[in-house]
């Protein structure tokens, strides 16, 4: 196979992953606001396929503590360096202002992994939550956190800032961790989710998997059961897409009907709400998933009266 054939094979996507990009001024307004505020989003850094749609809907997932990660996961497009610049102390205030300017009622805050920091950046998450709450008190907040290298005190710091949803992605099945996430630990991530519900029983925990990396169905089911046993109630399932030729290749493109089947399976297993589809990402339409959960809880509670 020559180089042109290899590139063509890497670039090819099935029809269900091709979509028309939205047009209009809102996308440019959001992009300009973020640039002028010197803020980063995971939408841009990770080359998310939903970037244009989300920006055009006046939403974004804020990426705190800089655009460079201390880990080098082989599926992720975020830049990797061992010694990133120190976090910008003015960033939480600028994020809070951007949230107000965008009129967001639901905010997702994530970060690069900062193993160079003693607490992994937990205090920075807490400061960002507090700044947003001080400026826009009724905004709902979801945090998508790293594993903090298993530091339970760092996790407590985030929990005590009272986000509405705590998200931590397993990303893939344990067999594929050495290849896809060599610096992560499957059991450590499960323990983080379990500790979160132990520290604050009312918090909603969430996690997500990428499909198409070579996992087998029985491995996915076992991973979903592990998540349920850890207290996880919200789940996202999406298609892995290879960012560049240097990243892990896509082993299989999962058709939409299989994602529908996985959603049915996950709900039957006991997840409260599931978003499952080729273009689903952990923060994609996160507000809808959370509000569906709260609506379901309200209906169930009313039925018990």
Secondary structure, 3 states (H helix, E strand, C coil): CCHHHHHHHHHCCCHHHCCCCCCCHHHHHHHHHHHHCCCEEHHHHCCCCCHHHHHHCCCCEEEECCCEECCCCCCCCCEECCCCCCCCCCHHHHHHHHHHHHCCCEEEEEECCCCCCCCCCHHHHHHHHHHHHHHCCCCEEEEECCCHHHCHHHHHHHHCCCCCEEECCCECCHHHHHHHCCCCCHHHHHHHHHHHHHHCCCCEEEEEEEECCCCCHHHHHHHHHHHHHCCCCEEEEEECCCCCCCCCCCCCCCCHHHHHHHHHHHHHHCCCEEEECCCCCCCCCHHHHHHHHHHHHHHHHHHHC
